[in-house]
Every structure is written in C-alpha cells, then in structure tokens.
Amino acid sequence: MDVRRLRLLRELADRGTVTAVAEALSYTPSAVSQQIRALQTEVGVPLTEPAGRGLRLTDAGWSLAARADEILAALDRAEAELDTYRSSPRGVVRVASFPSAALLLLPGLLRRMAEHPKVRLECRDIDMAPTEVPRLTADFDLVVTHRDDHAPPFDDRRMEITPLLREPLDVALPPGHPLADRERVELTELVREPWLSVDIGFPVDDVLRSLAVRTGARPQVIQRINDFRVIEALVADGHGIALLPRHSTEGTRLVLRPLAGVRAGRNIEVVSRRGATEHPAVQVALEALLAEAAVVVEGSG
C-alpha cells in the first residue's frame, strides 16, 4: 500500500470531509478523492461510502485508518531515529584489515573512535589477496586492503576506493650482512640470496615477481610465510632476506635498505560497497582511518 494514500485516509478519518483534507494538505478535492479510490482499489474492499454530498468511512475504512495510525507512527519513529544517526553517528561499523595494516593503523583508529562512544567498531584481521576483496565488502563496511604498485586498481564502478597511503617496501637484511652498510641495494646483487616471501598472489610477493620481470633477476624463494613478524625473526636470525613494508616493520633487529633504481611499494586503500560511506558512523570511521594514515606518512618524514 502506498504510504501517501494511507496518510490521506488517516486525514479523512480525522477531518471528516474530503474538502477539509484538501484544504489542510494543499490538494484539490478531486485529487484527494482520486487517491482514496486508488487505495480502495489496492486493498480490494470499499473504504468509503456516500454520505449526503460527501463521503464517510466504511467499517473497513475505519479499521484501515486505525492500522494506518500504527504504520505511520512507526515510520515517524524510524525517521526520528534516522535523524539521530544523521546528527550523532551511532551503530556498528565492521572493519576488515590485512594484518600488517591492522598493526600499523588499528591502535590509533580505536583511540580516535573513542571520541564517538555511540559508534562501535567490530574489527577483523584477514589475510586477503586482492581477488578476495569484493567478496569481503559484502560482510564488512570498510575493507583495508593493499595492492602492488603495478597491479591494476580495483573496479571503482562497483566499489568505492579511498587511498590511505603508499608504503615503500625495503630489503630486510640481517645485522652484519655484507650489504648492510649500503644506502641502497641493487636487486641484481641479491639474486643468489635466499629469499623469504609471502604466499603467491599476495601483494608483497607480486612486487618481488614484478621486480624480477623488470630486472631479469629472479630471486630464489626458500620459504613462504604470511606473518611478517615470523619473517622478521627469520631474517634477524640469518635464515634469508625479504622485502618488508617500511612503516609496519620492527626494524630494531634488522637492517632495512631501499632498492636502487626500482620503485617497490604497496598501496594501502579502503574499499567499500558503493553508498556505504554515506552512513554517518561509517563516514567517521573512514575519516579516522584517513587521519591515522596521515600521521604515519608524516612520521615517516
């Protein structure tokens, strides 16, 4: 049933005549009568009957008018509640992030969101390949993901893409490595080194493979481990070298050096379903992520 027609029926019950309804709502009497007849056709029972020169409600009309009161009151309550969402963000925002971005951004994000006590974040760390991101947007409001510099962007016809930051990838060497005293390292100098990398299809490994294609120097990967903290421990203990993200790597046990002559990095972005960020609670969470990413970039110099 059309809500506008239910409102007219309620007005007729309250005001008694079509003319009074028309005057109150700035309709013509014929327009009011036409809408009441259309409602009558929708429900399939007579809602009005002649009464002198006017109309009055039938028993079915009075019954529907009473239900219309309940329906319209519920809609008014819903609209009022939405107004509170518009003026004061509230609700649950579901955030998925790949683990190293969670390590980098999540503590600061939660501190910032403490300023919005009516918004509750539900956060998950998920190892995600770029191909899995569209599926994740069905379950999460904001998906913090990453892709190789040379990877195609996500499809912005179906999703909203918000860039957070670009994180360079450095070569992680154990202390005392012969190349540790260099300011920059050539990839060709590392060809015979044992490499530690992540699973095939994940952005850091994509960078390593794209560098190999561009330079003709194909690294030998001896272990594939997705947890960067484990990779850091193995590199520090002399079991190999790795490409690691500059901002989220604990560098006290390692020597981090940029690669010379090549651009190696990953783009950290927030991906969401179209329209999701129009919700005030999701919007403030996205703004907090952007602010925290800006702090990371500023802190890196």
Salt bridges, closest charged atoms under 4 A:
ASP2 OD2 - ARG4 NH2 3.16
GLU11 OE1 - ARG15 NE 2.54
GLU42 OE1 - ARG5 NH1 3.38
GLU49 OE2 - ARG56 NE 3.01
ASP69 OD1 - ARG10 NE 3.93
GLU70 OE2 - ARG67 NH1 3.06
ASP76 OD1 - ARG7 NH2 3.65
GLU79 OE2 - ARG86 NH1 3.27
ASP83 OD1 - ARG86 NH1 2.50
GLU122 OE2 - ARG120 NH1 2.97
ASP141 OD1 - ARG94 NH2 3.37
ASP149 OD2 - ARG166 NH2 2.68
ASP149 OD2 - ARG263 NE 3.73
ASP155 OD1 - ARG157 NE 2.97
GLU167 OE1 - ARG266 NH2 2.81
ASP170 OD2 - ARG246 NE 2.80
GLU189 OE2 - ARG182 NH1 2.69
GLU193 OE2 - HIS177 NE2 2.97
ASP205 OD2 - ARG209 NE 3.36
ASP205 OD1 - ARG224 NH1 2.77
ASP206 OD1 - ARG209 NH2 2.60
GLU232 OE2 - ARG229 NH1 2.41
ASP237 OD2 - HIS239 NE2 2.79
GLU269 OE2 - ARG147 NH2 3.16
GLU292 OE1 - ARG112 NE 2.78
